[in-house]
Amino acid sequence: MTYTPAADRYQRMIYNRCGKSGLKLPAISLGLWHNFGHDTPHGVKQAICRTAFDLGITHFDLANNYGPPPGSAEEAFGELLRTDFRGLRDELIISSKAGYEMWDGPYGEWGSRKYVIASCDQSLKRMGLDYVDIFYSHRFDPDTPLEETMGALDHIVRSGRAQYIGISSYNSQRTREAAAILKDLGTPLLIHQPSYNILNRWVETDGLKDTLQELGVGSIAFVPLAQGILTNKYLNGIPAGSRAAQDKSLHPSVVEKALSSVRKLNDMAAARGQTLAQMALAWVLRNGGITSALIGASKPEQVVDCVGALTNLDFTAEELARIDAISEEKDINLWARSSED
Ligand SMILES: NC(=O)c1ccc[n+]([C@@H]2O[C@H](COP(=O)([O-])OP(=O)(O)OC[C@H]3O[C@@H](n4cnc5c(N)ncnc54)[C@H](OP(=O)(O)O)[C@@H]3O)[C@@H](O)[C@H]2O)c1
């Protein structure tokens, strides 16, 4: 059936300025890491994206390797762009990334100019796009000069393949260096994409969050729900079909380790009149410190629930202190390696 977007979609979302740029991003964005590969029916992908856009989610985040198999999420999204979102390109912010392993041999991952530009071209082809809005270096490459990786990103903008540039999981020091190189090249760093949630606070301890504020760079927090741990889904065991049950990127032991904290957080969320997912997203977005929370979803209902977070983004000092106390020493950061170099 033909898709007609909800007429009131822009009244349903909050849009935050991305750092000191001219670009605004929705407070909640949708990522296509999971549930957009060959293992998910087209109708589910379509329903998730339609629901998101109807709620004012204008930003869809991809990467070369999202699937399975790698590349298939970009192909699936390209199909939706040609059908459901035809004619809506200028209302969408689409991002992709290069950094993790994508093809065999020495030129299929990390941060060389050879890989980054070729990967961007492949992503554009899979999605059927002339350009992406944001192109990211997906992870810092300790063996390639930062000038080379940033030079490749600058070239990607200058050649019209992307409008803006981002980096993901770079630590505070590397972010300062990357931003300085990009400034000299004349292509400002728009945004940083770090992992961040109640149970994973490396952006605070590393100083990255403060660095981004100081540099005027925007921020989009990935895994704001800790891959689903910070929701009510695991309170009574591991449901069939859940991410932990599939054991792709979330091992059941990680869920179990967090469960005692999650139960307490769930009680707190209920006292605030929110679901745990909503409280977890509100916490990431509190005080305007983060431009956008980048969620994933396996069902359209999850997107609806998540956007419901925006009706209560305020916390008392007592609530914040309690969340800190509950979450102490439950650090879950599967991306620590990328920010350590
Ligand atoms: N830059 C990077 O290195 C990097 C790394 C990872 C992710 N990312 C980006 O971040 C995006 C989000 O990652 P993520 O999917 O792990 O984020 P997430 O939002 O922390 O977790 C999403 C999962 O939580 C569950 N969920 C979502 N909303 C729910 C709700 N309202 N109630 C109950 N359960 C709910 C679903 O789990 P079930 O599937 O079990 O239902 C969903 O798949 C990715 O798609 C990608 O764009 C970037």
The ligand as an SDF file (V2000), in Angstrom:
LIG
                    3D

 48 52  0  0  0  0  0  0  0  0999 V2000
   29.1980    3.6010   15.8260 N   0  0  0  0  0  0  0  0  0  0  0  0
   29.2060    2.3690   16.2780 C   0  0  0  0  0  0  0  0  0  0  0  0
   30.2720    1.7370   16.4310 O   0  0  0  0  0  0  0  0  0  0  0  0
   27.9020    1.7230   16.5940 C   0  0  0  0  0  0  0  0  0  0  0  0
   27.8510    0.5010   17.2860 C   0  0  0  0  0  0  0  0  0  0  0  0
   26.5970   -0.0330   17.5940 C   0  0  0  0  0  0  0  0  0  0  0  0
   25.4400    0.6410   17.2140 C   0  0  0  0  0  0  0  0  0  0  0  0
   25.5310    1.8070   16.5120 N   0  0  0  0  0  0  0  0  0  0  0  0
   24.3250    2.5180   16.0460 C   0  0  0  0  0  0  0  0  0  0  0  0
   23.4040    2.6430   17.1180 O   0  0  0  0  0  0  0  0  0  0  0  0
   22.1500    2.0970   16.7090 C   0  0  0  0  0  0  0  0  0  0  0  0
   21.4090    1.5930   17.8820 C   0  0  0  0  0  0  0  0  0  0  0  0
   22.0800    0.4650   18.4550 O   0  0  0  0  0  0  0  0  0  0  0  0
   21.2330   -0.5860   19.2630 P   0  0  0  0  0  0  0  0  0  0  0  0
   20.1830   -1.1440   18.3580 O   0  0  0  0  0  0  0  0  0  0  0  0
   22.1380   -1.5280   19.9450 O   0  0  0  0  0  0  0  0  0  0  0  0
   20.5570    0.4100   20.3330 O   0  0  0  0  0  0  0  0  0  0  0  0
   19.6260    0.2620   21.5830 P   0  0  0  0  0  0  0  0  0  0  0  0
   18.5490    1.2740   21.3710 O   0  0  0  0  0  0  0  0  0  0  0  0
   20.4640    0.3570   22.8130 O   0  0  0  0  0  0  0  0  0  0  0  0
   19.0060   -1.2150   21.5330 O   0  0  0  0  0  0  0  0  0  0  0  0
   17.9820   -1.5190   20.6280 C   0  0  0  0  0  0  0  0  0  0  0  0
   17.2640   -2.7840   21.0590 C   0  0  0  0  0  0  0  0  0  0  0  0
   16.5720   -2.5540   22.2820 O   0  0  0  0  0  0  0  0  0  0  0  0
   15.3030   -3.1540   22.2610 C   0  0  0  0  0  0  0  0  0  0  0  0
   14.2870   -2.0840   22.3560 N   0  0  0  0  0  0  0  0  0  0  0  0
   14.2650   -0.8900   21.7100 C   0  0  0  0  0  0  0  0  0  0  0  0
   13.2360   -0.1570   22.1230 N   0  0  0  0  0  0  0  0  0  0  0  0
   12.5730   -0.8940   23.0440 C   0  0  0  0  0  0  0  0  0  0  0  0
   11.4350   -0.6460   23.8260 C   0  0  0  0  0  0  0  0  0  0  0  0
   10.7840    0.5110   23.7600 N   0  0  0  0  0  0  0  0  0  0  0  0
   11.0210   -1.6270   24.6690 N   0  0  0  0  0  0  0  0  0  0  0  0
   11.6840   -2.7980   24.7630 C   0  0  0  0  0  0  0  0  0  0  0  0
   12.7900   -3.0980   24.0360 N   0  0  0  0  0  0  0  0  0  0  0  0
   13.2310   -2.1280   23.1800 C   0  0  0  0  0  0  0  0  0  0  0  0
   15.2210   -3.9480   20.9680 C   0  0  0  0  0  0  0  0  0  0  0  0
   15.7460   -5.2260   21.2660 O   0  0  0  0  0  0  0  0  0  0  0  0
   15.1990   -6.5700   20.5540 P   0  0  0  0  0  0  0  0  0  0  0  0
   15.8180   -6.5480   19.2010 O   0  0  0  0  0  0  0  0  0  0  0  0
   15.7370   -7.6400   21.4560 O   0  0  0  0  0  0  0  0  0  0  0  0
   13.7070   -6.4770   20.5220 O   0  0  0  0  0  0  0  0  0  0  0  0
   16.1830   -3.1730   20.0830 C   0  0  0  0  0  0  0  0  0  0  0  0
   16.6700   -3.9690   19.0270 O   0  0  0  0  0  0  0  0  0  0  0  0
   22.5300    1.0630   15.6640 C   0  0  0  0  0  0  0  0  0  0  0  0
   21.4640    0.6940   14.8260 O   0  0  0  0  0  0  0  0  0  0  0  0
   23.6050    1.7960   14.9310 C   0  0  0  0  0  0  0  0  0  0  0  0
   23.0320    2.7120   14.0400 O   0  0  0  0  0  0  0  0  0  0  0  0
   26.7300    2.3570   16.2170 C   0  0  0  0  0  0  0  0  0  0  0  0
  1  2  1  0
  2  3  2  0
  2  4  1  0
  4  5  1  0
  4 48  2  0
  5  6  2  0
  6  7  1  0
  7  8  2  0
  8  9  1  0
  8 48  1  0
  9 10  1  0
  9 46  1  0
 10 11  1  0
 11 12  1  0
 11 44  1  0
 12 13  1  0
 13 14  1  0
 14 15  2  0
 14 16  1  0
 14 17  1  0
 17 18  1  0
 18 19  2  0
 18 20  1  0
 18 21  1  0
 21 22  1  0
 22 23  1  0
 23 24  1  0
 23 42  1  0
 24 25  1  0
 25 26  1  0
 25 36  1  0
 26 27  1  0
 26 35  1  0
 27 28  2  0
 28 29  1  0
 29 30  1  0
 29 35  2  0
 30 31  1  0
 30 32  2  0
 32 33  1  0
 33 34  2  0
 34 35  1  0
 36 37  1  0
 36 42  1  0
 37 38  1  0
 38 39  2  0
 38 40  1  0
 38 41  1  0
 42 43  1  0
 44 45  1  0
 44 46  1  0
 46 47  1  0
M  CHG  2   8   1  16  -1
M  END
$$$$
